[in-house]
């Protein structure tokens, strides 16, 4: 199979992909065309059907489709110009080829995350963490396989685990570097900060926003879930609960970025910085992986508000 991550500008492609999204739009001249997001286990790929002629058979979003087309480049990003397409039948594809998955070992990452759980010594926080990451088998199963986003960063199987581990690592470093930070609180907040995404985003292959995701969002959902679980832990300090929930509510940092509150304690500020750093570095990683290897300038990227360039090799 020719995976999407392997496609390069100018190549002709005849392959089966999952049609993750499908829209029928119109050009400025009023001509109808299809805009699609194709998916396989290496990621997603923008595709267009500019000519809706006889070679374009009926298909819908979440169908596996066989496409004929050519890889082009538009504003620094690769795009597939589709000439022919048909819906595939069962037996023409292996579903495991179409679910984007972390390149890391999921069980090894989870073992590493449990190491951070073990670092938390405050008894109530430890009991809260254990109730999820050690004792709740259904949660563990879902958490290991879930994505951290519909798109943007860590939008793959194991993405939520990989992102949570990355944020925990940043927070562990900051807690050692800045003694004003209460490590137990910060590590607990790091491991719980995106727990609401289990209900905000549906599992693969859809990996799309649920009704609760659209109506409530993962920050509110996560804070509510943690508050409910805290009720089951005898003697959980009220102030500690408030500080932990505040960290979750404030982890996006700014009101315009979806946080109901701006960070008011040092641990919430540190969590916001760790979350932002891990998300942006992963986005950069995925951006480089999806571009031509020899391309230096990757074009303007809205998330970074900058025209992004690969760093040159030393001595070249």
C-alpha positions in Angstrom: 0.0 0.0 0.0 1.2 3.6 -0.7 0.6 5.4 2.5 -0.3 9.1 2.6 2.9 10.1 4.4 4.9 8.7 1.5 3.2 10.8 -1.2 5.3 13.4 -3.0 4.5 16.2 -5.4 4.0 15.2 -9.0 3.3 11.5 -8.3 0.4 9.7 -9.8 -1.6 7.7 -7.2 -4.0 4.8 -7.5 -4.9 3.6 -4.0 -7.6 3.0 -1.4 -8.0 5.5 1.4 -10.7 6.2 4.0 -12.7 9.3 3.2 -12.7 11.0 6.6 -14.5 14.1 5.5 -16.5 15.1 2.4 -17.9 18.5 1.4 -19.5 19.6 -1.9 -18.5 23.2 -2.4 -18.5 25.8 -5.2 -15.7 27.8 -6.8 -15.9 31.6 -7.1 -17.2 30.9 -10.6 -20.1 28.8 -9.2 -18.7 25.4 -10.3 -19.3 22.5 -7.9 -16.4 20.4 -6.6 -15.6 18.0 -3.8 -13.3 18.8 -0.9 -12.1 15.7 1.0 -9.9 14.7 3.9 -8.4 11.3 3.2 -7.0 9.2 6.0 -4.7 6.2 6.6 -2.6 5.1 9.6 0.1 7.6 8.7 -2.2 10.6 8.9 -4.6 12.7 6.8 -4.3 14.3 3.4 -6.3 17.1 1.7 -7.9 16.1 -1.6 -10.0 17.8 -4.2 -12.3 16.5 -7.1 -12.5 19.5 -9.4 -14.4 17.7 -12.3 -17.6 15.9 -11.1 -17.9 13.8 -14.3 -18.7 10.1 -15.1 -15.5 8.9 -13.4 -16.7 10.1 -10.0 -19.0 7.5 -8.5 -21.2 8.1 -5.5 -19.6 7.8 -2.1 -20.0 9.4 1.3 -17.8 10.4 4.3 -16.4 7.4 6.2 -16.4 5.2 3.0 -13.3 3.5 1.8 -12.7 4.7 -1.7 -10.4 3.8 -4.5 -8.9 7.0 -6.1 -6.9 7.9 -9.1 -5.2 11.2 -9.0 -2.0 13.3 -8.9 -0.2 14.9 -5.9 0.1 18.7 -6.3 1.2 21.5 -4.0 -0.9 24.4 -2.9 0.4 27.2 -0.6 3.2 25.0 0.6 1.0 22.0 1.4 0.5 18.8 -0.6 -2.9 18.1 -2.0 -4.3 15.2 -4.1 -6.1 16.2 -7.3 -8.5 13.3 -7.8 -9.6 12.3 -11.4 -11.5 9.1 -10.7 -13.1 7.6 -7.6 -15.3 4.7 -6.6 -16.5 3.2 -3.3 -14.7 0.0 -2.3 -16.2 -3.2 -1.2 -15.3 -5.3 1.9 -12.2 -7.4 1.2 -10.5 -4.7 -0.9 -8.9 -3.1 2.2 -7.6 -3.9 5.6 -9.1 -1.4 8.2 -6.0 -1.5 10.3 -4.1 0.3 7.5 -6.4 3.3 7.9 -6.2 4.2 11.6 -3.4 6.7 12.3 -1.4 5.4 15.2 1.4 6.6 17.4 4.9 5.6 16.3 5.7 4.8 19.9 4.9 1.7 21.9 1.6 2.2 23.7 2.3 -0.2 26.6 5.8 1.3 27.2 4.3 4.8 27.3 1.7 3.8 29.7 4.3 2.1 32.0 6.2 5.4 31.9 3.1 7.4 32.8 2.5 5.1 35.8 6.0 6.1 36.9 4.7 9.7 37.2 1.6 8.4 39.0 3.9 6.7 41.6 5.8 10.0 42.1 2.7 11.6 43.6 2.9 11.2 47.4 0.0 13.2 48.7 -2.5 10.5 49.7 -5.7 12.0 48.3 -4.1 12.9 45.0 -2.5 9.4 44.8 -5.9 7.8 45.5 -7.5 9.9 42.8 -4.9 9.0 40.2 -5.0 5.3 41.2 -8.7 5.2 40.8 -8.3 6.0 37.2 -4.9 4.9 36.0 -4.6 1.7 38.0 -8.1 0.5 39.0 -10.4 1.7 36.2 -9.9 -1.0 33.5 -12.5 0.6 31.1 -10.8 4.0 31.5 -7.4 2.5 30.9 -8.4 0.7 27.8 -10.0 3.9 26.3 -7.2 6.2 27.4 -4.5 4.1 25.8 -6.2 4.1 22.3 -7.8 7.6 22.2 -6.6 10.6 20.2 -5.8 14.0 21.7 -7.5 15.9 18.9 -9.6 15.7 15.8 -6.7 17.4 14.0 -3.9 19.9 14.8 -1.8 17.7 17.1 -1.7 14.1 18.4 -4.8 13.2 16.3 -4.0 9.5 16.2 -4.5 6.3 18.2 -2.4 6.6 21.3 -2.3 10.4 20.9 -4.0 11.3 24.2 -1.5 9.0 26.1 1.5 10.4 24.2 0.4 14.0 24.8 -0.4 13.4 28.5 3.0 11.8 29.0 4.7 14.7 27.2 3.0 17.3 29.4 3.8 15.3 32.6 7.5 15.3 31.6 7.5 19.0 31.1 5.7 19.5 34.4 8.1 17.2 36.3 11.1 19.2 34.9 9.5 22.5 35.9 8.7 21.3 39.4 12.3 20.4 39.9 13.6 23.6 38.4 11.1 25.9 40.3 10.6 24.9 44.0 7.6 27.2 44.3 5.6 24.6 42.3 3.9 21.9 44.3 4.9 18.8 42.3 2.1 16.5 43.5 -0.5 19.0 42.4 1.2 19.8 39.1 1.8 16.2 38.1 -1.8 15.3 39.0 -3.2 18.2 36.9 -0.9 17.2 34.0 -2.2 13.7 33.9 -5.8 14.8 34.2 -5.8 18.0 32.1 -7.2 16.4 28.9 -9.3 13.6 30.4 -12.4 15.2 29.1 -11.3 14.4 25.5 -12.5 10.8 26.1 -16.0 12.2 25.9 -15.4 15.2 23.7 -14.1 13.1 20.7 -15.4 9.8 19.5 -13.1 6.8 19.0 -11.6 5.9 15.7 -12.5 5.6 12.8 -14.7 8.6 13.3 -12.4 10.6 15.7 -14.9 13.5 15.5 -16.6 15.8 18.0 -19.5 14.2 19.9 -22.6 16.1 20.9 -21.1 16.7 24.4 -17.9 17.7 22.8 -19.6 20.4 20.7 -21.9 21.5 23.5 -19.6 21.3 26.5 -16.0 20.9 25.5 -13.3 18.8 27.1 -12.3 21.3 29.7 -15.8 21.4 31.3 -16.2 17.7 30.9 -12.9 16.9 32.4 -13.4 19.2 35.4 -16.8 17.6 36.0 -15.5 14.1 35.8 -12.7 14.8 38.3 -15.1 16.5 40.7 -17.4 13.5 40.6 -14.6 11.1 41.3 -13.3 13.2 44.2 -16.7 12.7 45.9 -15.8 9.0 46.3 -12.5 9.7 48.1 -13.0 10.2 51.8 -11.6 13.4 53.3 -10.4 15.0 50.1 -9.3 18.5 51.1 -11.7 21.2 49.7 -8.9 23.7 49.0 -6.8 21.0 47.2 -9.9 20.1 45.1 -10.4 23.7 44.1 -6.8 24.1 43.1 -6.8 20.9 41.0 -10.0 21.8 39.2 -8.7 25.3 38.6 -5.6 23.9 36.9 -7.9 21.9 34.5 -10.2 24.8 33.9 -7.3 27.2 33.2 -4.9 24.9 31.2 -5.6 26.7 27.8 -4.3 29.9 29.4 -6.6 32.4 27.8 -10.3 32.9 27.7 -10.2 33.2 23.9 -8.6 29.8 23.7 -11.5 28.1 25.6 -10.4 28.3 29.2 -13.2 29.3 31.6 -10.6 30.8 33.9 -7.1 32.3 33.4 -4.3 30.7 35.5 -4.4 32.1 39.0 -1.9 29.8 40.7 1.7 28.9 39.8 0.8 25.3 39.0 -1.9 26.3 36.6 0.5 28.6 34.8 3.1 25.8 34.5 0.5 23.4 33.2 -0.6 25.9 30.5 3.0 26.3 29.4 3.7 22.6 29.3 0.5 21.9 27.4 1.2 24.6 24.9 4.8 23.5 24.4 4.0 19.9 23.8 1.1 20.6 21.5 3.1 23.1 19.4 6.2 20.9 19.1 4.1 18.0 18.0 2.3 20.2 15.5 5.7 21.2 14.1 6.8 17.6 14.0 3.7 16.6 12.0 4.1 19.6 9.7 7.7 18.6 8.8 6.6 15.0 8.3 3.9 16.0 5.9 6.0 18.2 3.7 8.5 17.4 1.0 11.8 16.3 2.6 13.9 18.8 0.6 11.5 21.7 1.1 13.0 24.4 3.3 10.2 26.9 3.5 6.8 25.4 4.4 4.7 28.5 4.0 2.6 30.5 6.4 1.1 28.4 9.3 -1.8 30.0 11.1 -1.2 28.3 14.4 2.3 29.8 14.6 1.4 33.0 12.8 4.7 32.6 10.9 6.2 31.4 7.7 7.9 28.2 8.9 11.3 27.0 7.7 13.3 23.8 8.3 16.5 24.4 10.3 19.5 23.9 8.0 22.0 21.2 8.5 25.3 22.4 10.1 28.0 23.0 7.6 25.7 23.0 4.6 
